Amino acid sequence: MDNHTFPMDHLPAPTPWDAALAAARRDDGGDRAAGLGRWWLDRTNGAVALSQVAMRFLGTGAPLGHGMPLADVDPEDRAGVRLAMERIATGETGLGSSCEFRVRHDRLRWLRLQVVAVDGAVCAGILLDITESKNAAARERFNFALTRYLVGADSLDEGVAKILQLVCEELGWEWGAFWALEDGPGAEVLRCRYSWHAPRRALEPFKSASTSLAMRAGQGLVGAVWADGEARWIEDAGADPDMVRAGVARACGLQSAYFFPVTFVASDQRLARPGVLEFFSELQRQPDAKLPGLAESISAMIAQAVERMAQQQRVRQRAQTDEMTGLANRGHFHELIDRLCRQEAPAHAFGVLYVDLDRFKPVNDVFGHEAGNVVLAEFARRLRVLAPPGWRVGRLGGDEFALLSAPGTTRHELEGVAAAACAAASAPFDYRGYRLSVSASVGIGLFPEHGASTRELLHAADAAMYLSKRRGRNLVSCFDGVPGAGLKPLPDEENAA
């Protein structure tokens, strides 16, 4: 036998770890095709070997290291991965044990780490990309939550606020905002009405910059998306020339962004465009199908919510509005006074004007109810015109109207508006070429001087109005009795209308 050769049975047998290292070095085309990563753990020293697919999944170029590489694992999931590997190393968990976690490098990816074999001190396992199944489950949860949020919301803002958080948390975006359309001076503008960002992210400067802007159609990315109805994917928001907030986005570490319009065909067949949704990520993401794919669902859900809320508003409007004049009806006007009585401190006084038309009955008797309706509708229009900002106007029934002032209105200001109401009633009303003449008697009740409740205030203003009638009509009187005294029904005086 040659002195330099040895019988094969004298060669040291390869250890399980040697076999693991050899397997890790192989470029297995089947694993690549299947998207299957492999890993091996030496329990004696904590060494971990990775296949090429596993290295790609974890964003590392090192096939061998101490412990599972965690640099690209989502910070919230690192402790869970570390604990899972410790339990595998100590034998606390064995075959079939698994752990799911997120990795962020080229894109957000969900992985499942699972033990498939144990050979002495060596554990073998696989890494599966479960992103698609996670996304499918997320879409199902998303659509369910989206429906629940928007169907249960009392306002569009409330529903959209929940949607922003849902999208960010489910799909891994750090910032979401809704830019809503509103009327601006001389033009329509979009403002950042609602936003959400992960609490751990320092994005307050970006929020301040966003809420301070008013974007016109075509201005910046938000205005451009709203104007042309086309979504935009931005890979580097800090360097995009159309990004108005590029500087602050760069300072806050925001990179990729996705903007899409919220549009739908309303029940009147007109295209409605209530606003624009935007989402930002700290990662430089490549365009993917998840958020753009959901954009259509979000728009459709918001469309349903807008239509539903508009219908509810129409129902509320009908319930609160006098059909003939368009003013607040008696019930709603009482609610408005109730609200102010509950909210306002005595330092913020307000007043109620009770207005009753004089000589209205002859108009109905001579010219008919159609003429009377013309007078009522035109007088309601005049009251709306003369009412200062913040005031509310109501029709209490028949030829009785009322005005509720804004908080902080002085007695002198109340008397000025009351005098204007008298003048508005005295101006002739045209009916088929006839000039119809009436006048108005007005009474004033003050909060809290003349009462601290709706009943007391209306009683005071009504009593003052009848005082104006006794004094000759076409006058303004202020209540001068004891607040709430008696609160008996006022006598029905003959209205020589």
HELIX and SHEET records of a PDB file:
HELIX    1   1 MET A    8  HIS A   10  5                                   3    
HELIX    2   2 PRO A   16  ARG A   25  1                                  10    
HELIX    3   3 GLY A   29  ALA A   34  1                                   6    
HELIX    4   4 GLN A   52  LEU A   58  1                                   7    
HELIX    5   5 ARG A   78  THR A   90  1                                  13    
HELIX    6   6 THR A  131  GLY A  152  1                                  22    
HELIX    7   7 LEU A  156  LEU A  171  1                                  16    
HELIX    8   8 GLU A  204  THR A  211  1                                   8    
HELIX    9   9 GLY A  220  ASP A  228  1                                   9    
HELIX   10  10 ALA A  237  ALA A  239  5                                   3    
HELIX   11  11 ALA A  246  ALA A  251  1                                   6    
HELIX   12  12 LYS A  290  GLN A  320  1                                  31    
HELIX   13  13 ARG A  330  GLN A  343  1                                  14    
HELIX   14  14 LYS A  361  PHE A  367  1                                   7    
HELIX   15  15 HIS A  369  LEU A  386  1                                  18    
HELIX   16  16 ARG A  411  SER A  426  1                                  16    
HELIX   17  17 THR A  454  ARG A  470  1                                  17    
SHEET    1   A 6 LEU A  64  HIS A  66  0                                        
SHEET    2   A 6 ALA A  47  LEU A  50 -1                                        
SHEET    3   A 6 LEU A  36  ASP A  42 -1                                        
SHEET    4   A 6 VAL A 122  ASP A 129 -1                                        
SHEET    5   A 6 LEU A 108  ASP A 119 -1                                        
SHEET    6   A 6 SER A  98  ARG A 104 -1                                        
SHEET    1   B 6 ALA A 214  ARG A 216  0                                        
SHEET    2   B 6 ALA A 187  HIS A 197 -1                                        
SHEET    3   B 6 TRP A 175  GLY A 184 -1                                        
SHEET    4   B 6 LEU A 271  PHE A 280 -1                                        
SHEET    5   B 6 ALA A 257  VAL A 265 -1                                        
SHEET    6   B 6 ARG A 232  ILE A 234 -1                                        
SHEET    1   C 5 ARG A 392  GLY A 397  0                                        
SHEET    2   C 5 GLU A 400  LEU A 404 -1                                        
SHEET    3   C 5 PHE A 350  ASP A 358 -1                                        
SHEET    4   C 5 SER A 439  PHE A 447 -1                                        
SHEET    5   C 5 VAL A 476  CYS A 478  1                                        
SHEET    1   D 2 PHE A 429  TYR A 431  0                                        
SHEET    2   D 2 TYR A 434  LEU A 436 -1                                        
END                                                                             
